[in-house]
Amino acid sequence: KWLKANRTRPSNGLYWFEDTGSSGMDNSPRSGYFAEHLKGSDVCFVDLSCQQVLHARCLAKIAPLVGKAAEAVAWEREAEELSEKINDIMWSDNGEFYYDVYIETNNKLATKSAAAFWALVSGVATADRAAALVRHLADPLSFGTPNGVASLSVDDPNYSSLGRYWLGGVWPPMQYMVAQGLRANGYRDLARGIAGRHLDNMLEVFESKDFGDQTIWECYSPELPRPSTDKVGRWARKDFVGWGGLGPIVMFVEDVIGLDVNALDQRVDWYLTHEGRQGVTDMPFNGGKVSLEAEVDAMQMQFKIKVTTDRPFRLRAITPDGTYRVVRDVKPGVTFIDSTKGVNASDTDMEDMDLGAEKVTERIELLKDAGVDTVVLAG
């Protein structure tokens, strides 16, 4: 609410930072001048605007769980109205991209930065516009660089293959944000590919003897097996395991191994995409631990799974060809699942499943129980 009251422009209702540095993308060429007296630059920023949509949608989900179901409608409406403004003003059909815009004219800045991909994870991008963003992510002349998603488009005159911080550098939190957005829009294969390239490069740099002690860096070169340079050409900061740990921990589990964990719903979805043995042991889950081990025959689209858990949950296994098999009510102890033994009572047809989509019916019932008759739900 504070941001809406203090960081939106009356001319278009979009959000602004004091300057590009306030966005966290320090030297990205995204605004015309630095702010004085916190008055903001002459630009409305696509990332902050999309982040506010994401915040509103998260609050809409949280509200019924904390006894404020009636507020969910207002948050959903806030998200929809702001999404409409972003799509009307910040999207370019010519560039097939979301751009920062000038405040008074709504003219778009001719800079393609990774900030636009917040439109994926926030749900701002429509299906056709998400597909356009995916084309940019896959294009080596746009953002599809060898080591992950570049922070600035390769065809920008300011782009540097050395990274130069936000002039092309591959930043771990950006990789995670993009992967989350891709998964939310059904592009798991591309998310997995980005995660793999990012992790392969991190490992190569880690094992190299050219950069001092083995460590994790703040950001990486988009094209070369080395850390990124900073704004003045020195190496970026080393020993940076804050967000640097997102890749080898979270992205490895979610994108490479393929686990989508939902503790609130007591559910684990496992996208089995790799040949051979895979899994995770002693994964924290709802106050307990879960170990999942699988042997996958990707050619035959078959798998065998061993589950060891001290917490009950529902496991949903998705095979490489997109066949959906649900194993319900895994109980504490050890459970074995063998897809080669055919359909059994624990299997469910694809149309009977809810694979990570909003539980719209349940949310509507929660809102009705709170006395809300008219429900506006996104998605």
PAVO-896727 format. One record per atom (N, C-alpha, C): y, x, z; residue in one letter. Coordinates in steps of 0.1 Angstrom, whole numbers, plus 2048, in hexadecimal, padded with zeros to 3 digits. Each point is the difference from the previous one (the first is absolute). Example, Ala and Ser with C-alpha at 12.3 -4.5 7.8 and 13.67 -1.06 7.14 Angstrom:
residues 2
7C788484Ea 80C7F7800a 80C809800a 80B7FC7F9s 80B809800s 80B7F8808s 
This chain:
residues 379
7F4808800k 80C7F8800k 80D809800k 7FF80B807w 80C809801w 8028067F2w 7F58047F9l 8028057F3l 8067F67F6l 7FB7F4801k 8057F57F7k 80F7FE803k 80480080Da 80E7FE803a 80980C7FDa 7FB80C800n 80880C7FFn 7FD8087F4n 7F67FE7F8r 7FC8087F5r 7FD7F87F3r 8067F47FFt 7FF7F97F3t 80E7FF7FAt 8018007F3r 80D7FE7F9r 8027F17FDr 80C7FB803p 8037F27FDp 7FF7FD7F1p 80280A7F8s 8017FD7F1s 7F27FD7FAs 7F5805807n 7F37FD7FAn 7F57FE80An 80380280Dg 7F67FE80Bg 7F580B801g 80280B7F8l 7F780B801l 80480A80Bl 7F7809803y 80280980By 80580E7FCy 807806809w 80680E7FDw 7FE80980Cw 7FE80D7FCf 80080B80Af 80E806800f 80380880Be 80C807801e 80280A7F4e 7F58067FCd 7FF8097F4d 7F18027FDd 7FE8087F5t 7F28027FDt 7F880780Bt 807809807g 7F980780Bg 7FB7F680Ag 8077F5803s 7FC7F780As 7F37F97FCs 7FD8007F3s 7F37FA7FBs 7F4809804s 80380D804g 7F5809802g 7FD8097F4g 8067FC7F4m 7FD8077F4m 80C8097FDm 80280A809d 80C808802d 8088037F3d 7FA8077F6n 8088047F5n 7FC7F97F3n 7FA7F4801s 7FD7F87F5s 80D7FB7F9s 8018017F3p 80C7FC7F9p 8027F17FFp 8027FA80Br 8007F1801r 80D7FA803r 80A807803s 80D7FA803s 80B8097FDs 80C7FB7FEg 80C8077FBg 807809809g 8007FD80Dy 80880880Ay 7FA7FE80Ey 803809809f 7FC7FE80Df 80A7F8808f 7FA7F980Aa 8087F6807a 80A80780Aa 80B7F9803e 80980480Be 8017F4809e 7FF80380Dh 8027F580Ah 7F57F57FFh 7F48047FBl 7F57F77FFl 8037F47F7l 8098017F7k 8047F57F7k 7F67FE7F5k 7F78097FDg 7F67FF7F6g 8058057F2g 7F78037F8s 8048047F2s 8037F47F7s 8008037F3d 8037F57F7d 7F37FA7FAd 7F5802807v 7F37FC7FBv 7F97F7809v 7F87F67FBc 7F67F9808c 7F28067FCc 7F880280Af 7F48087FFf 7F37F87FFf 7F88027F6v 7F47F87FEv 7F680280Bv 7FF80C806d 7F580180Ad 8047F980Dd 80C801805l 8047F880Cl 7FF7F17FDl 8047FC7F5s 7FF7F17FDs 7F27FC800s 7F78077FAc 7F17FD800c 7FA80180Ec 80580A807q 7FB80280Eq 8037F4809q 80C7FA7FDq 8047F4808q 7F77F47FCq 7FC7FF7F4v 7F67F67FCv 7F3802808v 7FB80C800l 7F4803807l 8017FD80Fl 80C804806h 8027FD80Eh 7FF7F1803h 8067F87F7a 8007F1802a 7F27FB7FFa 7F98057F6r 7F27FB7FFr 7F780480Br 80280C806c 7F980480Cc 8037F780Cc 80D7FD801l 8047F880Bl 7FB7F17FFl 7FF7FC7F3a 7FA7F27FEa 7F1800804a 7F980B7FFk 7F2801804k 7FF80180Fk 809807806i 80080280Fi 8047F4807i 80A7F87FBa 8057F5808a 7F67F7806a 7F77FB7F8p 7F67F6806p 7F780780Bp 7FE80D7FFl 7F880680Al 80680380Dl 80E7FE800v 80780280Dv 8077F3804v 7FA7F57FBg 8067F3805g 80D7FC7F9g 8038057F5k 80C7FD7F9k 7FE7FC7F2k 7F67F77FEa 7FC7FC7F3a 80B7FA7F8a 8097F9806a 80B7F97F8a 80880B7F9a 80180C806e 80980A7FAe 7FA8057F3e 7F37FF7FEa 7F98057F4a 8077FA7F3a 8037F4800v 8067F97F5v 80D8077FCv 80880380Aa 80D8077FDa 7FE80E7FAa 7F6807806w 7FE80E7FBw 7FA7FF7F2w 7F77F77FDe 7FB7FF7F3e 80B7FC7F6e 8097F7804r 80B7FD7F7r 80980C7FEr 80380780Ae 80880D7FFe 7FA8097F6e 7F3802801a 7F98097F6a 8017FB7F2a 7FE7F37FEe 8007FB7F3e 80E8017F9e 80A7FC808e 80E8007FBe 80480F7FCe 7FD809809l 80480E7FDl 7F88067F4l 7F37FC7FFs 7F88047F5s 8067FB7F3s 8047F4800e 8077FA7F4e 80C8087FCe 80880480Ak 80C8087FDk 7FC80E7FAk 7F6806806i 7FC80D7FBi 7FB7FF7F1i 7F87F67FEn 7FB7FE7F2n 80A7FC7F6n 80A7F9804d 80B7FC7F7d 80A80B7FDd 80280980Ai 80B8097FFi 7FB80F7FEi 7F6803806m 7FB80E800m 7F68047F6m 7FA7F67FAw 7F58027F5w 8078017F3w 7FB80A7F8s 8048027F2s 7F57FD7F6s 8017F77F7d 7F67FD7F6d 7FF80C7F7d 80C8067FDn 80080C7F7n 7F880C806n 80380380Cg 7F980B806g 7F37FC807g 7FD7F3801e 7F47FB807e 7FF80780Ee 80B7FF807f 80080780Df 80B7FA809f 7FF80280Dy 80A7FC80Ay 80980C802y 80D7FD800y 80B80A801y 8097FD80Cy 80680A806d 80C7FE808d 80B7FB7F8d 8097F8806v 80B7FA7F8v 80E803807v 80A8007F7y 80E801806y 8047F3806y 80780180Ai 8037F4809i 8087F57F8i 80B8047FAe 8097F67FAe 7FC7FB7F3e 7F98087F8t 7FD7FC7F2t 7F17FC7FFt 7F7804809n 7F27FF7FFn 7FA8087F4n 8088097FBn 7FB80A7F6n 7F6809806n 7F68037F9k 7F5808805k 80280F7FEk 7FC80880Al 80180E7FFl 7F48057F7l 8038097F8a 7F68057F6a 7F780A807a 7FB7FE80Ct 7F8809807t 7F37F9804t 7F48057FCk 7F47FA804k 7FA80880Ck 8007FB80Cs 7FB80780Bs 7F47F8806s 7F8807808a 7F47F9806a 8047F5809a 80D7FF804a 8047F5808a 7FC7F37FBa 8007FF7F2a 7FD7F37FAa 7F27FB803a 7F7808804f 7F27FC802f 7FE7F880Ef 80B800807w 8007F680Cw 7FF7F27FBw 8037FD7F4a 7FE7F37FAa 7F27FC800a 7F68097FFl 7F27FD801l 7FB7FC80Dl 80380980Av 7FA7FD80Ev 8077F5806v 80C7FD7FDs 8087F5806s 7FC7F27F9s 7FA8007F5g 7FD7F47F9g 80B7FB7F8g 80B8087FEv 80B7FB7F8v 7FC8007F1v 7F88097FBa 7FD8017F2a 7F67F47FCa 8047F97F6t 7F77F67FAt 7F48077F9t 7F67F97FCa 7F48067FAa 8038097F4a 8097FA7F7d 8038087F4d 80980C803d 8097FF80Ar 80880B804r 7F880B807r 7F67FB808a 7F780A807a 7F98087F5a 7FB7F97F6a 7F98077F5a 80980A7F9a 80D7FD7FFa 80980A7FAa 80280C809a 8017FE80Dl 80180B809l 7F4808800l 7F47FA7FEv 7F48087FFv 8008097F4v 8067FB7F5r 8008087F4r 80980D803r 80B7FE807h 80880C804h 7F8809809h 7F87FB809l 7F8809809l 7F58077F8l 7FB7FB7F5a 7F68067F9a 8058097F5a 80D8007FDd 8068077F5d 80480E805d 7FB80B7FAp 80380D804p 80F8047FDp 8077F87F7l 80E8027FDl 8097F8809l 7FA7F8809s 8077F880As 7FE80580Es 7F67FA807f 7FD80480Df 7F1805802f 7F88007F6g 7F2804801g 7FE80F7FFg 80580780At 7FF80F7FFt 7F2804806t 7FC80D7FDp 7F3804804p 7FD80080Ep 80A801809n 7FD80180En 8037F3808n 8037F57F9g 8037F3806g 80C7FA7FAg 8067F7808v 80C7F97FAv 80D808803v 8078047F6a 80C808801a 80B7F6806a 809806808s 80B7F8806s 80B7FD7F6s 8008077F5l 80A7FD7F5l 7F98017F3l 8037F77F7s 7FA7FF7F3s 80180E7F9s 7F58037F9v 7FF80D7F9v 80A8017F5v 8047F47FAd 80A8007F5d 80E800805d 80280180Dd 80E801805d 80580E7FEd 80D8027FCp 80580E7FEp 80080880Dp 8007F980Cn 80080780Cn 7F2804805n 7F67FC7FAy 7F2802804y 7FD80F800y 7F880480Bs 7FC80E801s 7F1801802s 7F98077F8s 7F1802803s 7FD80780Ds 80B807805l 7FE80780Dl 8017F680Cl 8057F47FDg 8027F680Ag 80F7FF804g 80680B805r 80E7FF804r 8037F4809r 7F77FE80Ay 8007F5809y 7FF7F27F8y 80A7F87FFw 7FF7F37FAw 8038007F1w 80080C7FAl 8028017F1l 7F38017F9l 7F57FB807g 7F38007FAg 7F580380Ag 80480480Cg 7F680480Ag 7F67F4803g 7F3804803v 7F67F6803v 8007FF80Fv 8047F4805w 8027FE80Fw 7F47F8805w 7F980480Ap 7F47F8805p 8047F2804p 80B7FC806p 8027F2803p 8027F87F4p 8068067F5m 8017F97F4m 7F37FD7F9m 7F780A801q 7F27FE7FAq 7F97F4807q 80280080Ey 7F97F5807y 8067F37FDy 80E7FF7FFm 8067F37FDm 7FC7FB7F2m 8008097F7v 7FC7FC7F2v 7F17FB800v 7F7808807a 7F27FC800a 7FE7F2806a 8087FE80Bq 7FF7F3807q 8057F57F6q 80A8027F9g 8057F67F7g 7F77FE7F4g 7FA80A7FBl 7F67FF7F6l 7F47F7804l 7FB80380Cr 7F47F9805r 8047F1802r 80C7FE805a 8047F2802a 8017F87F3a 8028077F5n 8027FA7F3n 7F38017F8n 7F5804805g 7F48017F9g 7FD80C7F8g 80880B802y 7FE80C7F8y 7FA80B809y 7F47FD805r 7F980A809r 7FC80D7F9r 7FC7FF7F4d 7FC80C7F9d 80B80A7FFd 80C7FB7FCl 80C8097FFl 80480580El 7FF7F880Aa 80380580Da 7F780B804a 7F37FE7FDr 7F680A803r 80380D7F9r 8037FF7F3g 80380C7F8g 80C807805g 80B7F9804i 80C807806i 7FC80780Di 7F87F9809a 7FC80680Ca 7F880D7FEa 7F77FF7F6g 7F880C7FDg 80880C7FBg 8097FD7F7r 80980B7FBr 80880680Br 8057F8808h 80980580Bh 7F780880Ah 7F57FB804l 7F7807809l 7FB80D7FAl 7FC8007F3d 7FB80C7FAd 80B80B800d 80C7FC7FEn 80B80A800n 80380580En 8007F780Am 80280480Em 7F580A804m 7F47FE7FCl 7F5809803l 80280E7FAl 8037FF7F3e 80280D7F9e 80B808806e 80B7FA804v 80B807806v 7FC80580Ev 7F97F8807f 7FB80380Df 7F880D800f 7F78017F6e 7F680B7FFe 80680C7FAe 80C7FF7F9s 80680B7FAs 80680A80As 80080D7FDk 80580A808k 80E8047FCk 8067F87F6d 80D8047FBd 80C7FB808d 7FD7F780Af 80B7F9807f 7FF80280Ff 7FB80C804g 7FF80280Eg 7F47FA807g 8017FB80Cd 7F57FA807d 7FC7F37FAd 7F37FD801q 7FB7F37FBq 8077F5808q 8067F77F9t 8077F5807t 8037F47F6t 8057F6805i 8057F47F9i 80F8017FEi 8057FC7F4w 80E8027FEw 8077F27FFw 80D800801e 8087F4800e 7FF7F97F3e 8008077F5c 7FE7FA7F3c 7FB80B7F7c 7FC7FB7F4y 7F98097F6y 8068007F2y 7FE80A7F9s 8048007F2s 7F87F57F8s 8077FA7F7p 7F97F57F8p 7F68067F6p 80280C7FCe 7F88057F5e 7F880D804e 805808809l 7FA80D803l 7F980080El 7F5808801p 7F980180Dp 80880880Bp 80A7FA804r 80980780Ar 8087F5808r 80680480Bp 8097F7807p 80C7FD7F7p 8077F6803s 80D7FD7F9s 80B80A805s 8098037F7t 80C806805t 80A7F6806t 809805808d 8097F6806d 80D7FF7F8d 80B7FB806k 80C7FE7F8k 80780C7FBk 7FD80C806v 80780C7FCv 7F680A7FBv 7F37FC7FDg 7F78087FAg 7F6808808g 8017FE80Er 7F6806809r 7F47F7801r 7F5805806w 7F57F7803w 8047F5809w 7FA7F47FEa 8027F5809a 7FA80480Ea 8017F780Ar 7FC80480Dr 7F1800801r 7FA80A807k 7F2800802k 7FC7FB80Ek 7F37FF803d 7FB7FB80Cd 8057F2802d 8007F87F5f 8067F2800f 7F47F6800f 7FA7FE80Cv 7F57F7800v 8047F2804v 80D7FE802g 8047F2803g 7FC7F67F5g 8078007F5w 7FB7F77F5w 7F78087F7w 7FF80D802g 7F68087F8g 7F27FC802g 7FD7FA80Cg 7F37FC803g 7FC7F37FAg 8097F97F9l 7FD7F37FAl 7F58027F5l 80180B7F9g 7F78027F5g 7F1803805g 7FE80B807p 7F3803804p 7FA7F780Ap 8087F7806i 7FA7F780Ai 8007F27FAi 80B7F97FFv 8017F27FCv 7FC7FE7F2v 8068087F6m 7FD7FD7F2m 7F18047FDm 7FB80A807f 7F28047FEf 7F77F4804f 8037FA80Bv 7F87F5805v 8017F47F7v 80D7FC7FDe 8037F37FAe 7FE8017F1e 80480B7F9d 8008017F2d 7F48077FAd 7FB80B807v 7F58087FBv 7F37FA804v 7FE7FE80Di 7F47FA805i 8007F17FDi 80C7FA800g 8017F27FCg 7FF7F680Bg 80480380Cl 7FF7F780Bl 80D7F9803l 7FF7F2800d 80C7F8803d 7FD7F980Ed 80680580Av 7FD7FB80Ev 80A7F6805v 7FB7F5805n 8097F5805n 7FA7FD80En 80680680Aa 7FB7FE80Ea 8037F2805a 80C7FB7FCl 8047F2804l 7F57F67FCl 7FC8017F3d 7F67F77FBd 7F2804803d 7FE80C807q 7F3805802q 7F88027F3q 8068077F7r 7FA8017F3r 80280E7FAr 7F68057F9v 80180C7F8v 7FB7FE7F2v 8098027F7d 7FC7FF7F1d 7FD80F7FCd 7F58027F9w 7FD80D7FBw 7FE8007F1w 8098077F9y 8008017F2y 7F780C7FCy 7F47FE7FCl 7F680B7FEl 8028047F1l 80780B7FEt 8038047F2t 7FA80E7FDt 7FB807809h 7FC80E7FEh 7F1801800h 7FB8087F7e 7F1803800e 7FC80880Ce 7F57FD806g 7FA80980Ag 8047FB80Eg 7FF80A80Ar 8017FD80Er 80F800804r 8047F6808q 80E7FF804q 8017F880Cq 80C801807g 8027F880Cg 80980680Ag 8007FB80Cv 80880580Bv 7F87FE80Dv 802809809t 7F97FE80Dt 80B7FF80Bt 7FC7F880Ad 8097FE80Cd 80E7FC7FDd 8027F77F7m 80D7FB7FDm 8047F680Am 80C802807p 8057F780Ap 8027F27FAp 7FB7F6807f 8017F27FBf 7FF7F680Cf 80C7F9802n 8007F680Bn 7FC80580Dn 80480B804g 7FD80680Dg 7F2806801g 7F98017F4g 7F3806800g 7FF80A7F5g 7F48027FBk 7FE8097F5k 7F67FA7F6k 8028047F3v 7F77FB7F5v 7FD80D7F8v 7F38017FCs 7FC80A7F7s 7FA7F97F4s 8048047F4l 7FB7FA7F3l 7FB80B7F7l 7F47FF7FCe 7FA80A7F7e 7FA7F87F4e 8028057F4a 7FB7F97F4a 7FA80B7F7a 7F67FC7F9e 7FB8077F4e 8017F77F4e 8088047F6v 8047F77F5v 7FA8067F3v 7F97F77F9d 7FC8027F2d 80A7F97F7d 80A8077FCa 80B7FA7F8a 7FB7FB7F3a 7F68077FAm 7FB7FD7F3m 7F97F2800m 7F87FE80Bq 7F87F4801q 8087F5808q 80C804805m 8087F6808m 7F87FC80Dm 7FA809806q 7F87FD80Cq 80480980Cq 7FE7FC80Cf 80480880Bf 7F77FD80Cf 7FF809809k 7FA7FF80Ek 80A80480Ak 8027F880Ai 80A80280Bi 7F980080Di 805809809k 7FC80080Ek 80D7FF808k 8007F6809v 80B7FD808v 7FC80280Fv 808808807t 7FE80280Et 80D7FC807t 8007F6809t 80C7FB806t 7FE7FB80Et 80B800808d 7FF7FA80Dd 80A7F4800d 8047FC7F5r 8097F47FEr 7FB7F77F5r 8007F3802p 7FC7F77F4p 80B8007F6p 7FC7FE7F3f 80A7FE7F6f 7F87FC7F3f 8087FC7F6r 7FB7FC7F3r 80280B7F7r 7F58047F9l 80180B7F6l 7FF7F97F2l 8098047F7r 7FF7FB7F3r 80080C7F7r 7F48017F9a 7FE80C7F7a 8037FC7F1a 8088087FAi 8037FD7F2i 7FB80B7F7i 7F77FD7F7t 7F980B7F8t 8098057F5t 7FC80B7F9p 8098067F6p 8037F77F4p 7F87F67FDd 8027F77F5d 8087F4804d 8057FF80Cg 8087F5805g 7F77F4805g 7F3803802t 7F87F5806t 80380080Ft 8027F4805y 8047FF80Ey 7F47FB808y 7FD80780Br 7F57FC808r 80580180Fr 7FE7F5807v 8067FF80Dv 7F480080Av 80180980Av 7F780080Bv 8077FB80Cv 7FC7F5805r 8077F980Br 7FB80480Dr 80980080Ad 7FC80180Ed 7F780C803d 80580C7FDv 7F980C804v 80280180Fv 7F5801807k 80080080Fk 7FF80E805k 80480280Dp 7FF80E806p 7F28057FFp 7FF80D7FDg 7F38067FDg 8008067F3g 7F48017FAv 7FE8067F3v 7FB7F57F6v 8078007F4t 7FC7F67F6t 7FE8087F3t 7F57FC7F8f 7FE8067F3f 8017F57F6f 8078047F5i 8027F77F5i 7FB8077F3i 7F87F97F8d 7FA8057F4d 8027F67F5d 8098047F6s 8037F67F5s 7F58007F6s 7F6809801t 7F58007F6t 7F67F5803t 8017FA80Ck 7F77F6804k 8047F27FCk 80B7FF7F8g 8047F37FBg 8097F8809g 8037F47FCv 8097F7807v 7F97FB80Dv 80780080Bn 7FB7FB80Cn 80A7F7807n 7FC7FB80Ba 8097F6807a 80D805804a 80280D800s 80D806804s 8098027F4s 7FB7FD7F4d 8098027F4d 8087F37FDd 80B8027FAt 8097F57FDt 8068017F2t 8017F67F8d 8058007F3d 80F804801d 8048067F5m 80E8057FFm 80A7F5803m 7FE7F47FAe 80A7F6802e 8017FB80Ee 7F6803809d 8007FB80Dd 80780A80Ad 80680B7FAm 80580B808m 80F8007FFm 80680680Bd 80E803800d 80180F802d 8028077F4l 80080E801l 80F806802l 8047FF80Dg 80C805804g 80D7F87FCg 7FE7F47FAa 80B7F87FDa 8057F980Da 80C7FA800e 8057F980Be 7F77F5804e 7FE7FE80Dk 7F87F4804k 80A7F5801k 8037FB7F4v 80B7F67FFv 7FD7F3808v 7F37FB7FEt 7FD7F4807t 80180180Ft 7FB80C806e 80180280Ee 80F800804e 8088077F8r 80E801804r 8077F2800r 7FD7F87F6i 8067F37FFi 7FC7F880Ci 7F3801804e 7FC7F880Ce 80780580De 80280D801l 80780580Bl 80F7FA801l 8068007F4l 80E7FB7FFl 8007F1803l 7F67F97FBk 8007F1803k 7FE7FD80Ek 7F7809807d 7FE7FE80Ed 80D802808d 8098097FAa 80D802807a 80A7F67FCa 7FC7F67F8g 8097F57FDg 8088027F4g 7FC80A7F7v 8078037F4v 7F97F97F4v 8077F77FAd 7FA7F87F5d 8018067F3d 80C8067FCt 8028067F4t 7FE80E800t 7F78067F9v 7FC80E801v 8038067F2v 80780B800v 8028087F4v 7F980D802v 7F68037F8l 7F880C802l 8028097F3l 80280D802a 8018097F4a 7F28037FCa 7FF8037F3g 7F38057FAg 7F77F47FEg 
